[in-house]
Amino acid sequence: MGMDTDGQQVAATAGVAGRPILFFPAAVLVGLTLDRVLPLPFPVPGIDLVHRIIGGSLILIGLALFAAGVRRFSSAATPLPTNQPARVLVTTGIYRWTRNPIYLGFFLMYGGIGVATQSSWVLILTLPLVFMVRYGVVAREEAYLERRFGDVYRGYKARVRRWL
C-alpha cells in the first residue's frame, strides 16, 4: 500500500490483468498459427510490396511512439512495468498528446505486422486484444492513477486524450 495525494492508503500497483508487453506477441503468435491451421484470405487485395511498405510504416511509427513513451518514463525515473508502483505522473513529451503512447505504439506495431504478413487472423485478433488492453489494463491503470495522484491526474485526464 502507498499513499495518495490526500494521505489516504492506495494499492501499490494498478493490479492489471497481465503484462501488456506479453499480450501483443502472444496475439501475433496465435494469429500466425491460426493462419497456418485455418487460413483465411487477406481482406485487402494488393501487391505484396505495398502491404510490406504499409505494414513496415505502421511498425516504425509504433516503435517511435513506444520509444518516446519509454524514454519519458526513464527520464522521470518511474518504473515502466505495470506491476511496480508509479513514482510520478508523467505528463510531458509524448504524454502531452496521448495518455497511452506505449500501448498505442504496440497496437500500431501489431497492426503493421498483420498487414505486412497479410495475416487475416492477426487482424481479427485485434478486437479481443483491444478489449483486453482497454478493460484489463488501461481501465485499471487509470483507476489506480486517479487514486494515487487525485486531482492532478483528473486534470491531466481532462486535458489529454486516452489514445489520440
C-alpha positions in Angstrom: 0.0 0.0 0.0 1.1 3.6 -0.7 -0.4 7.0 0.0 -2.4 9.1 -2.4 -2.1 12.9 -2.6 -4.6 13.3 0.3 -2.6 10.9 2.6 -5.1 8.0 2.1 -3.8 4.5 1.5 -4.0 3.1 -2.0 -2.9 -0.1 -3.6 0.7 -0.1 -4.5 0.1 -1.1 -8.1 -2.7 -0.9 -10.7 -3.5 -4.7 -10.5 -3.7 -5.1 -14.2 -5.0 -8.3 -15.8 -1.5 -9.2 -17.1 1.7 -7.8 -18.6 0.7 -5.9 -21.7 4.2 -6.4 -23.2 3.3 -10.1 -23.4 -0.2 -9.8 -24.8 0.9 -8.4 -28.2 3.5 -11.0 -29.1 1.2 -13.7 -27.8 -1.6 -12.5 -30.1 0.8 -12.3 -33.1 1.9 -15.9 -32.4 -1.7 -17.1 -32.1 -2.7 -15.2 -35.2 0.1 -16.6 -37.3 -0.5 -20.1 -36.0 -4.2 -19.8 -37.0 -3.1 -18.6 -40.4 -1.4 -21.9 -40.9 -4.1 -24.1 -39.4 -7.2 -22.2 -40.7 -6.1 -20.0 -43.5 -8.3 -17.1 -44.5 -7.9 -14.8 -47.5 -6.5 -11.4 -46.7 -9.3 -8.8 -46.9 -7.3 -6.2 -48.8 -6.1 -7.4 -52.1 -2.9 -5.8 -53.4 0.7 -6.2 -54.2 2.9 -7.8 -51.5 5.3 -4.9 -51.7 2.6 -2.4 -50.9 1.4 -4.4 -47.9 5.0 -4.6 -46.7 5.6 -0.9 -47.1 2.3 0.0 -45.3 2.9 -2.6 -42.6 6.6 -1.5 -42.2 5.5 2.1 -41.9 3.0 1.2 -39.1 5.7 -0.8 -37.3 8.1 2.1 -37.5 5.6 4.7 -36.3 4.5 2.4 -33.5 8.1 1.8 -32.5 8.7 5.6 -32.4 5.7 6.1 -30.1 6.8 3.2 -27.9 10.3 4.6 -27.6 9.1 8.1 -26.9 6.9 6.8 -24.1 9.6 4.6 -22.6 12.1 7.5 -22.8 9.8 9.8 -20.8 9.3 7.2 -18.1 13.0 6.6 -17.9 13.8 10.3 -17.7 11.2 10.7 -14.9 12.8 7.8 -13.0 9.5 6.0 -12.7 9.1 2.3 -13.4 7.6 1.1 -16.7 6.3 -2.3 -15.6 2.7 -2.2 -14.5 3.5 -4.5 -11.6 5.5 -1.7 -9.9 4.2 1.4 -8.2 4.2 4.7 -10.2 6.6 7.2 -8.6 5.5 10.2 -10.6 2.8 11.2 -13.1 4.4 11.6 -16.5 2.7 14.4 -18.5 5.5 15.8 -20.7 6.8 14.9 -24.1 4.6 12.5 -26.0 2.3 12.3 -22.9 1.1 15.8 -23.7 -0.8 14.3 -26.7 -1.7 10.8 -25.6 -2.0 9.2 -22.2 -1.0 5.8 -23.6 1.7 6.2 -26.2 3.3 2.8 -25.3 0.1 0.9 -25.9 -0.8 2.9 -28.9 2.7 2.1 -30.3 2.1 -1.6 -29.5 -1.2 -1.5 -31.4 0.4 0.2 -34.5 3.2 -2.3 -34.5 0.7 -5.2 -34.1 -1.4 -3.9 -37.0 1.7 -3.4 -39.1 2.7 -7.0 -38.5 -0.8 -8.1 -39.5 -0.7 -6.0 -42.7 3.0 -6.8 -43.6 2.4 -10.6 -43.2 -1.1 -10.3 -44.8 -2.5 -12.2 -41.8 -6.3 -12.0 -41.5 -6.1 -13.8 -38.1 -3.7 -11.3 -36.6 -6.1 -8.5 -37.7 -9.1 -10.4 -36.4 -7.5 -10.9 -33.0 -7.1 -7.1 -32.8 -10.6 -6.8 -31.4 -10.1 -9.1 -28.4 -6.7 -7.6 -27.8 -8.3 -4.1 -27.7 -10.8 -5.2 -25.1 -8.1 -6.9 -23.0 -5.8 -3.9 -23.0 -8.6 -1.3 -22.7 -10.5 -3.0 -19.8 -7.9 -5.4 -18.3 -5.1 -2.9 -18.3 -5.9 0.7 -19.1 -9.1 1.0 -17.0 -7.3 -0.5 -14.0 -4.3 1.8 -14.5 -6.5 4.9 -14.8 -8.4 4.0 -11.6 -5.0 3.4 -9.8 -3.6 6.7 -11.1 -6.7 8.6 -10.0 -6.4 7.1 -6.5 -2.7 7.7 -6.4 -2.5 11.2 -7.9 -6.0 12.5 -7.3 -7.0 15.9 -8.8 -3.6 16.1 -10.6 -4.4 13.0 -12.6 -8.1 14.0 -13.1 -6.9 17.3 -14.6 -4.4 15.6 -16.8 -7.1 13.1 -17.9 -9.4 16.0 -18.8 -6.7 17.7 -20.9 -5.2 14.7 -22.8 -7.0 12.0 -24.8 -6.6 8.4 -23.9 -5.3 7.4 -27.3 -5.1 10.4 -29.8 
